[in-house]
Amino acid sequence: MMMVRPFKRNIRVFLTCLLVSLLFLQILISTNQVKAETRSIDDLRNSVVRILCYGLDGGLYTGSGFSVGMGEPVRHIVTNYHVVEPNLEGVTVLLSKEDQINAVVVAYDKVKDIAVLELTQDLFKRPPMEIGDSKAAIASQDVYALGFPGDADLIDDTPSGDPDDVTITRGIISKISTQGGRGIFQVDVSINSGNSGGPLLNENGQVIGINTFTVTSAAGINGAVKIEELIPMLESRGIEYLSANNNKQSSGSLFAFSKIWLIVAIVCFVFLLIVGLLLFFFIRKRKAHSVHVSHSSPYNQKPVLKGVSGYFAGQTIELVDHDLNIGRDAKQCQLVFPLSMEEISRKHCTLHFDKHAQTFTIEDHSTNGTYLQSGARIPAGKITQLRPGDRFYLSSKDILFEVSWERR
């Protein structure tokens, strides 16, 4: 009996390793890059939306935008920052005269004139567009601008959001340049009021630019921000998107690609099978070491909030598994600023560390705002996740904090 139990345990370990190897083989064979469905320029009108911004001055401002994501339903829209600038908290997407979806501005860059919106509801029948490679664009190539120019689709003074009312204009790239720290396509495609934020497409129907401005003092001089300026904003927020760089494969190359992956999968399977056999013979010897290693990770560290600048500069506060309210009101907050610092709200924000998930989150309640170090404002009332090493500030960069791990 003393020999049977270790043998059975090793058999179970071996079978587990073999099963993992088989699953890995299946994943390698079945996994392909997500490919965008081939669609005509006309079909791509379904991916363009009308943006309405209800300004703080009482005015109604309109622009265009386009869907991004990996498939339906869509939750994110890209547009120009100047389209939503009149009121970042008064933005909607117009689907029809009676149907609007509220949107939250989750990222923006004033210099590059780009904003990313997150819809408060799932959006169907507006499939995401495929992001193209703007670096591959050349002067003189054909491009298409899609959007809702205000003078073309106003019916009874009411903006339309129907895809059938999306205007398509064709032209060429006249010049590729840099302006104000951003890459610009100069195009002769008409970009009228209301077109701002709409997509500039290449002949493959891929977005290579965001229609942004027109020069009113000269004919045929219009500008679109290169789509490569958008990519860092999407990736830093974890927003997935269809990319032409992952999808450019002909049928012949796709077949060759699949054969290569099959060979790689077989080699990996054999390799993992050998690893499984080695584990079969040596698992007991390695077990003690692996247990020791597993106990050395994050238990010797504690989550902390560090004051980088401002009133709490140089101080370190250990975070425990409950909310840490930050503000001027000692009755509501655990980290309390002087009452004289009126730029800080009475309850400015709430920081939370989840002991089980080992994650940091922050929620803003303030008037003057809580911001990431990049300058992006944390949406009020929306829980935002932070990673160790992330910094945020209250009202201004003079009051800066950092969440991190520290040795016990």
N, C-alpha and C positions, 0 to 999 in steps of 0.2 A: 504493500500500500504506500510505503514511503516513496517509492520510485514512480508510481502511477500519477500522483497529483502534479508534480513538477512537469512530467511529460505532457499531461493534459493541458496545463497552463501554457506550455510552449507551443502546443498545437494550436490553441486558441489565438495566441499572438501571431503565429505564422499565417493562419487563415485570415486574421484581421488585416495584416500587411498585404496579403494577396488580394483581398477585396478592395483595399484602397488602391492598389495598383490597377485593378480592372476598372474601377471608377475613373481613375486618372486617364486611362486609355480611352474610355468612352468620351470623356470631356474633350480630349485632344482631337478625337475624330469628328465629334459633333459640333465643336465650337467654331464659329466663323465670325468675322467682323460684322457688326450690324450694318446692313446695306440699305441705303435709302431707296425707296421705290422710284423707278424712273417715271418722271412726270413732265408733261409739256409746260411751256411757259404759261399758257392759258390756264392749265390746271392749278398752277402755283398761286393763282389769285385766291384760292381757298385758304392759303396760309398767311394772308395779309389781313390785318385787322385795323379798325378805326379807333384811335385813342381820343378820348374826351378828357379835358382837364378843366374842372370848375375852379376858376381863379379866385383868390382871396379878394380881388377887386370886384367880384360879381360877374366877370366876363366868362364866356365859354370859349376855350381854346381847343383846336383840333389838330390832329396829326395822324401819322400812320405808324404801324409796327408790324412785326412778323413773329411767328411762333418758332420756338426752339425747344429741343428735347430729343428723346429717343423714340417717341411714338405717342399715340393717343392713349389717354387724354392728355392734353397740353396744360401745363401750369405756368409757363414762363413766356414772356413777350419781351422783345428788344425794340427800343425806339431811341430817339434823340433825347438828351437831357433837357434841351430848351422846350420840348413839347410838354413836359410835366413840371417845369420850373415854376409856373405861376402858383401851383399849390401841390406839393408832393403828397399830401394826404387827401386830395380830391380827384383822384384818377380813376377812370372806368374804361372798360373796353366795350364799344358799341357793337352789338350783333344785329339789331334791327331797331326800328323807331321806338319800340316798347321794351326792348330787352338789352340790359346792360349788366356787366359783371364788374364788381369792384376789384381794384388792383392795388397792391402794395409795392412801393418802390423799394426794392431790396438791395440795389447797388446802383451807383451812378458815378460818373467822372465828368466834372464840369469842363475840364480842359479838352478832353476828347469828344465831349458832347454825346455821351452814351448813357443810357439808363436801362436797367433790367427790371421788369415788373414781374411780380408773382400774383397770379389770380387767386381770388378767395374761393373759387369753385373750379371743378374740372371742366375743361373745354373740349368738346368733341367736334368733329368735322372741320377742324382747323389743323391739319397734320403739320408737324414741324418741318422747317426747311433744312436743307443740307448746307452746312458751312463749307465754302470753297477755300481754295488757296489763293489769297490775294497777292502773295509774293510771286505767283506764276503769271499774273496778268501783265499784259504788255500794251503799250500805246497802239491805237488803231483797231483793237479788237472790239467786236460788237458786244454791247451790254444792253440790259433792259432795266428800266426803273418801274416799280410797281407801287401804287399808293392811292390815296384818296385826295386828289387836289380839290380844294374847297369850291372853286368856281365850276367844277365839272359835275358834282353830284349833290348839290343842294336842291332838295325838293320841298317846296313850301317852307323854305328857311330851316329845314330839319336835316341834319347830317345823316347820311346813309352809312350803314356798316355792312351791307350785303356784298359778298364776293363778286357778284355780277357787276357791281359799280366800281370795282377796282380798275383804275386806268393803267394801261401798259404803254410805255413810250420806249422807243428804240433809238439807239445812237452808238457812239464809239467813245472809247477812252482817248481823250485828247492829250493828256499829260499825266505823269505820275510824279508826285512831289511830297514834300513834308511841309506842314504849316502849323505853327504854334505847338510843336511837340507831338504832332499826330500825323500819320500817313494819310494822304489825300489822293483820290482820283479826280482829276479834272475831266468832266464829261460834257458832251453837247446834248445829252438827254435833258429834256425839259423837267425841271424840278420846281413845281409851283407850291404856293401856300397850301398846306395840308399834306403834301408829299413827304414832309420831313419825318424821318424815322423809318420809312419804308425800305425794302431791300433793293439793292442793285445786283442784278444777276448776270452771270456769264451765259454763253450759249448752251451750257449743260444744265442750266437751271439751278446753279449753285450760288449762294450768296457770297459776294466778294466785297460788298461795301454797304454802308448805311447812308441813304440819301439825306443830305444835311443842309446845303445852302445853295443859293443862286446869286449871281452878281447882277443886280438890276440895272447897272449903268452900262452893261455890254450884253450883246446877244450871244447865246450859246455857251456861256461860261457858267458851269454849275459844279458843285463839289459833293463828293461822297467820302465819308471816313472809311478807311480800309477795315475789313472785317477782322484782320489780325489784332486790331486794337481791342476788340471785344473778348477774345479768347481768355486772357488772364483773369478778367472779371468773372467769367463763367466758371473757370477751373478753381478759383480761390473760394467760390461759394459752393463748390461741389455740384454744380449744375451740369448734367450730362447733355451732350448734343451730337447730332449726326455730323460726321466729318468726311469731306471728300478725300482727305488724305488716307483714310482707312478703307475707302470704298473703290478706288480706281483700279479695277481689274477687268480685263476682257475675259470672254468665255474660255479662250485658250489658256491664258495665264492663270485663270481660276482653277482649271483642271490641273495644271502643273503645280499650282500652290497646294491643292488638295493632296496630290501624290507626295509632295515633300512633307506635309504634315503627317500623312499616314506613316511614312518612314520614321519620322521623328517620334511618333506615338509608339511604334513598335520598339524602337531603341529604348525609349523611356520605360516601356513596360518591362522589357528584359532587365534593365538596370534596377528597377524597383523590385522585381522578383528576386534578383540576387541580394538586394538589401534585405528583403524579407527573410531569405534563408540565413543570412548572417545574424539577423535579429533572433531567428529561431534558436541559434546556438549560443548567442551571447547576451540575450535579453536579461537574464538573471543577474549577470555581472554588471550590466549597465544600469539596472534598476535603482540601486542604492545611490549612484551618482546623479541620476536624473531627478530623484526625489530631493536630493540636497540642492540642486540647482533651482528647482521649482520653488523652494521655500526662500530663496534669496532675493526674489523679485518683489513687487513694489512694497512689501511689508516693512522694509527698512527705510521707507520714505513717507513723508507726510505732505498733504496738499496745503499750500499757503497762498496768501495774498500779500504782495509786496508793494509798498509805496515807493514809486520811482521818483516822482516830483510832486511838489505841493505840500499841503499841511501834514500829510502822513509820510513824507519822504524818509526813507531809511528804516521804516518800521515794517515788521513782518507779523502777519496775523495768521494763525493756523485755522484752517477751515475744517469744520466738523459737519456731520451729516444733517444739517438743517440750514435754513435760510440765513444769510448775512445781509441785513438791510443797511444801506449806506445813505446818509442824509444829515439834516440839521436837527431833526426832531428826536430827542433822546427817548421819548416814549415809544417810538416806532422802530428806531434804528439801534443797531449794536455798534456800528462804526459811525461816530457822530462828529460832524464838523461844527465849528463855531457858528452861532446864529448870525453873526455879522457877515458871513460869506453868502450873500444873497443869490449869487449865481448858482449855488447848490440848492436843489429843492429840499423840502422838509423830508420827504422820502424820495430820494433821487433814483436809486436802482436797487435791485436785489441780486446778490450773488449766491449761487447754490453749488455745493459739491455733492454728487451722488456717490455714496460710498460703494454701492454694489456695482454700478456701471463704471465707476472710476472716471467720471466726466465732470467738467465745469460748465455751468450755464449762467447766463445773465439776462435780466429783464429790466427794461427801462420804464420808469414812472414819471420822468421829470418834465419840466418846461423847457429847459435849455438843452436837453439831450445828453445821451451817453453815446460815445463814439468808439469805434475800433481805431487802432493806431493809424490805419490807412486813411482815416478821415470819414469812412462810411458810418452813417448814423445807424445805431441799433434801433429797429422799428419799435415804437412804443407799445408795450403790452404783449410783445411777441418774444417768447423764450428763444435765446440765441446761444448756440454752443460755442465754447471757447476751448482751445487746445493749450496744453502746458507751454508756457513761453509767450502766449498771446498777451497783448497789452490793450488797455482801454482807458479812456479818459472821460472826465465829467466836465461838461460845458466847454472846457478849453484844454489844450495840451499841457497847460501848467499844472493840471491835477491828474497825474498819470499813475496807473496801477498795472501790475503784472500778476497773472496766475501761474503757478509753477509747482514743481515738486522740490522738497528739501529733505536732506538726510535727517533722520531722527537723532 
